[in-house]
Amino acid sequence: FPVTIRIERSITQESTEAQTYGHFFEYLAIGANAKDKTVTDLPRSSKGEKTAVQKRIEAQAAKVKNMFTPGHELYIGLQIKSVQVPLEGKVGHLTVNGTADVIAIEDETGDEVLIDLKCTEDAFNTRSPYGWGHPIVDQDLVQQVLYTNLYGQMTGKMPKARLIVAVAVSGSVSVSDLDAVLDAVAVAVIPSDSVSEAE
């Protein structure tokens, strides 16, 4: 008979500098952070002023916030329904948890859209396998696949998926429609028995 194993985090570790920047970006863009990770400000310079990094992140977050503001020129047709949504489901026989950054409603269709927010200073980085300079089809999208699947298990309907990457170059923001990519990746990453549970 199947055995259910639940893995709980019992050891916490300090966030890296990059993770702290990401938490700050999320807080500014959507007004919340995942549990126990709230970052409302960053350390100031020795003169007590905002650093260049903080100013960049604030500008990126403001742009993303405008993307969810109906009537704004940057509005992308998605209205935020909820933020930092706890997720739980099964991958095989394992119970898995996560937190979706944003669940939005698409104006045109009324469909739910799970959105993952990312912030980067270097949109052209190909020095590591995780750099944003790689084509989206070559990115590590395991988190997006997993979270989309968990949300589908919880609600009984698979959401659409979007990845919003705020980049430092001219303060631009990239929105990737992940539905086709996730469909292709989901088959390879999520066991077929857990995919069928969500349908």
Secondary structure per residue as TSV (DSSP state, phi and psi in degrees):
chain	resnum	aa	ss	phi	psi
A	1	F	-	360.0	151.4
A	2	P	-	-68.8	142.9
A	3	V	-	-110.3	131.6
A	4	T	-	-94.1	127.9
A	5	I	E	-116.0	130.4
A	6	R	E	-114.7	121.6
A	7	I	-	-101.5	120.2
A	8	E	-	-112.0	143.2
A	9	R	-	-77.4	118.7
A	10	S	-	-110.7	-9.9
A	11	I	-	-116.6	126.0
A	12	T	-	-104.8	151.2
A	13	Q	-	-131.6	154.8
A	14	E	-	-65.6	144.6
A	15	S	-	-69.4	146.0
A	16	T	-	-73.0	168.8
A	17	E	H	-60.1	-43.5
A	18	A	H	-63.1	-40.3
A	19	Q	H	-65.4	-40.3
A	20	T	H	-60.6	-41.9
A	21	Y	H	-61.3	-42.5
A	22	G	H	-63.9	-40.2
A	23	H	H	-65.1	-40.8
A	24	F	H	-62.2	-45.7
A	25	F	H	-57.0	-48.9
A	26	E	H	-60.0	-43.5
A	27	Y	H	-59.3	-44.7
A	28	L	H	-69.5	-39.2
A	29	A	H	-74.4	-40.1
A	30	I	H	-126.4	0.7
A	31	G	S	79.6	13.9
A	32	A	-	-158.4	159.0
A	33	N	-	-124.7	163.0
A	34	A	S	-61.3	158.9
A	35	K	T	-51.1	141.6
A	36	D	T	61.0	19.5
A	37	K	-	-130.6	23.2
A	38	T	-	-65.4	124.7
A	39	V	-	-128.9	108.4
A	40	T	-	-101.7	-7.6
A	41	D	-	-160.9	165.8
A	42	L	-	-118.7	157.9
A	43	P	-	-57.9	141.2
A	44	R	-	-89.6	167.9
A	45	S	-	-67.5	173.8
A	46	S	T	-62.7	-19.5
A	47	K	T	-93.2	4.1
A	48	G	S	82.1	13.7
A	49	E	-	-100.2	159.9
A	50	K	-	-65.3	141.8
A	51	T	-	-80.3	167.1
A	52	A	H	-60.9	-37.2
A	53	V	H	-62.2	-46.0
A	54	Q	H	-62.6	-43.1
A	55	K	H	-61.2	-41.0
A	56	R	H	-63.1	-47.2
A	57	I	H	-64.3	-39.8
A	58	E	H	-61.1	-41.1
A	59	A	H	-67.1	-41.3
A	60	Q	H	-64.0	-43.5
A	61	A	H	-65.4	-39.0
A	62	A	H	-62.0	-39.8
A	63	K	H	-65.0	-44.1
A	64	V	H	-64.7	-41.3
A	65	K	H	-58.5	-42.0
A	66	N	H	-64.7	-28.5
A	67	M	H	-65.7	-21.9
A	68	F	T	-103.0	10.7
A	69	T	S	-104.0	105.6
A	70	P	T	-54.3	138.5
A	71	G	T	91.3	-20.1
A	72	H	S	-76.2	147.2
A	73	E	T	-60.8	-23.1
A	74	L	T	-91.9	-1.9
A	75	Y	-	-56.5	133.3
A	76	I	-	-106.4	12.6
A	77	G	S	79.6	20.1
A	78	L	E	-125.2	122.7
A	79	Q	E	-103.8	129.9
A	80	I	E	-65.3	127.0
A	81	K	E	-94.8	-46.1
A	82	S	E	-157.9	158.2
A	83	V	E	-127.1	154.7
A	84	Q	E	48.7	58.8
A	85	V	E	-85.5	120.4
A	86	P	E	-66.3	136.1
A	87	L	E	-121.0	147.0
A	88	E	E	-153.3	141.4
A	89	G	E	-172.8	-168.3
A	90	K	E	-114.0	140.8
A	91	V	E	-122.5	105.5
A	92	G	T	65.3	-124.3
A	93	H	T	-102.4	4.1
A	94	L	E	-91.7	137.3
A	95	T	E	-84.3	129.7
A	96	V	E	-125.5	140.1
A	97	N	E	-119.1	157.7
A	98	G	E	-164.4	-178.3
A	99	T	E	-137.1	119.1
A	100	A	E	-80.9	132.9
A	101	D	E	-62.1	-50.9
A	102	V	E	-142.6	137.4
A	103	I	E	-113.4	123.7
A	104	A	E	-124.0	164.3
A	105	I	E	-111.1	127.8
A	106	E	E	-78.1	122.9
A	107	D	T	-55.4	-47.0
A	108	E	T	-65.8	-38.0
A	109	T	T	-115.2	-19.2
A	110	G	-	79.1	3.8
A	111	D	-	-72.1	151.0
A	112	E	E	-81.6	142.2
A	113	V	E	-130.4	124.4
A	114	L	E	-90.1	125.6
A	115	I	E	-119.3	131.1
A	116	D	E	-106.6	127.9
A	117	L	E	-101.8	136.0
A	118	K	E	-135.2	154.5
A	119	C	E	-135.7	135.2
A	120	T	E	-145.5	151.3
A	121	E	S	-88.7	-25.3
A	122	D	-	-125.2	97.1
A	123	A	T	-77.3	-8.6
A	124	F	T	-110.3	10.5
A	125	N	-	-66.0	120.6
A	126	T	-	-122.9	13.5
A	127	R	S	-70.6	-23.9
A	128	S	S	-126.7	162.1
A	129	P	T	-65.4	-14.3
A	130	Y	T	-100.3	3.9
A	131	G	-	-66.7	145.0
A	132	W	T	-76.2	-4.6
A	133	G	T	-75.7	-13.3
A	134	H	S	-76.7	151.0
A	135	P	-	-57.7	148.2
A	136	I	G	-57.2	-33.8
A	137	V	G	-68.7	-16.6
A	138	D	G	-100.1	1.1
A	139	Q	S	-75.4	156.7
A	140	D	-	-81.9	100.7
A	141	L	-	-108.1	23.7
A	142	V	H	-57.8	-42.9
A	143	Q	H	-60.4	-45.9
A	144	Q	H	-64.7	-40.6
A	145	V	H	-63.2	-48.0
A	146	L	H	-60.8	-49.4
A	147	Y	H	-65.7	-38.5
A	148	T	H	-61.8	-42.4
A	149	N	H	-66.4	-43.6
A	150	L	H	-61.7	-43.3
A	151	Y	H	-63.0	-40.7
A	152	G	H	-62.1	-39.5
A	153	Q	H	-64.2	-39.2
A	154	M	H	-71.6	-35.3
A	155	T	H	-104.6	-15.3
A	156	G	S	83.1	3.7
A	157	K	S	-143.4	128.1
A	158	M	-	-71.0	128.6
A	159	P	-	-81.1	163.0
A	160	K	E	-71.0	165.6
A	161	A	E	-133.5	140.9
A	162	R	E	-135.5	145.2
A	163	L	E	-117.3	120.5
A	164	I	E	-110.2	117.4
A	165	V	E	-114.5	113.5
A	166	A	E	-86.0	122.9
A	167	V	E	-116.2	156.7
A	168	A	S	-77.7	-24.4
A	169	V	G	-65.0	112.6
A	170	S	G	53.0	21.7
A	171	G	G	63.9	23.5
A	172	S	-	-76.0	161.1
A	173	V	E	-131.0	134.1
A	174	S	E	-107.1	131.9
A	175	V	E	-115.6	117.7
A	176	S	E	-104.9	128.5
A	177	D	E	-82.9	108.9
A	178	L	-	-92.2	-2.4
A	179	D	H	-54.2	-50.7
A	180	A	H	-67.2	-41.3
A	181	V	H	-65.2	-45.6
A	182	L	H	-64.2	-37.9
A	183	D	H	-57.9	-42.7
A	184	A	H	-70.9	-41.1
A	185	V	H	-75.4	-35.1
A	186	A	H	-58.1	-37.2
A	187	V	H	-62.9	-36.6
A	188	A	H	-83.4	-26.3
A	189	V	H	-102.9	-42.9
A	190	I	S	-93.5	126.9
A	191	P	-	-57.0	142.9
A	192	S	H	-60.5	-30.7
A	193	D	H	-68.5	-32.4
A	194	S	H	-78.7	-28.5
A	195	V	H	-66.1	-43.5
A	196	S	H	-67.1	-29.2
A	197	E	H	-64.1	-28.6
A	198	A	H	-85.6	-11.7
A	199	E	-	-85.4	360.0
